[in-house]
Each structure stands twice: as C-alpha cells, then as structure tokens.
Amino acid sequence: MDGKLLARLGAIIFVAIAITATVIEMSRQDQTAPDRMVPRPRQPSDELSQSLRNCQQLGEAAVSNPGCLATWAESRDRFLGRTPAPLPPRPVEGE
C-alpha cells in the first residue's frame, strides 16, 4: 500500500467513527427528553395575584381604577417588605 491510500483510509475510518459516536450520543439525548419537566402555567395563588391579573387585563383603564391603585399599592408594599400604612382615624360621631 502506498502512503496516500493509507492516509485516505485512515481519514475515512476516523470520520466513520466520529459519525457513529455522534449518532449514539444523539440517540441517548432523545431517550432522556421525555423525563424533563414541562413548565405549567402558574395559577394565581391568592386574591392579590388574581386582582393584579384583572388589572393587567383592564389595560390603560386600570390607571384610573381605584381598586387597581389599591392593589398595586398592596403589591408594592409586599414586595418592599413594608407593613401597610395605617388608615387615617375616622371622626367620631357626636363630638
């Protein structure tokens, strides 16, 4: 055998082994794919989440909605870890 033929034969064998290894690796990944967790849409966990979702659906009208303004204030306070501001005292009847 001459050198060129031996080099070509070696290159063909190397490429064949590389392709075989790639096919085996790809078939292994296909078998593990069904085991992966599929993300599910999150359900609102409480009243605040549901109210925020409703305000989101209102769009620009939510800016002037007092319920949405209160919901956003509560959400902001929760996020920042603040306690809600106390309500102003009501005037007592009869004084």
Phi, psi and omega in degrees: 000141179266166189298321182294318180295319179295321179294317178295317179298319177297319179295319179296318179296318179298315180296319180297318179294319179296318179295317179298316179296321179295316179296319179296316180295319179293324179290329176293319180294324179295327180289329182273348184300317181294341181284344182291150179282139178262124180295138178251149177298137182284137176268142177300129187270342181209181182298321182297316179297318179295319179295320177297320178297318178297319179294325178297322181287337178290333180075225183292336180293339181293337182297327181259006181272119182297328178296319179291322178298318178292321179296317179295323178295318179294319179296318179297317179297319178297316181296317182278353179076021179269151173279145181301145179294138179293148178288146178295145181295141177278146176294139182279134179292139174096357179258000000 
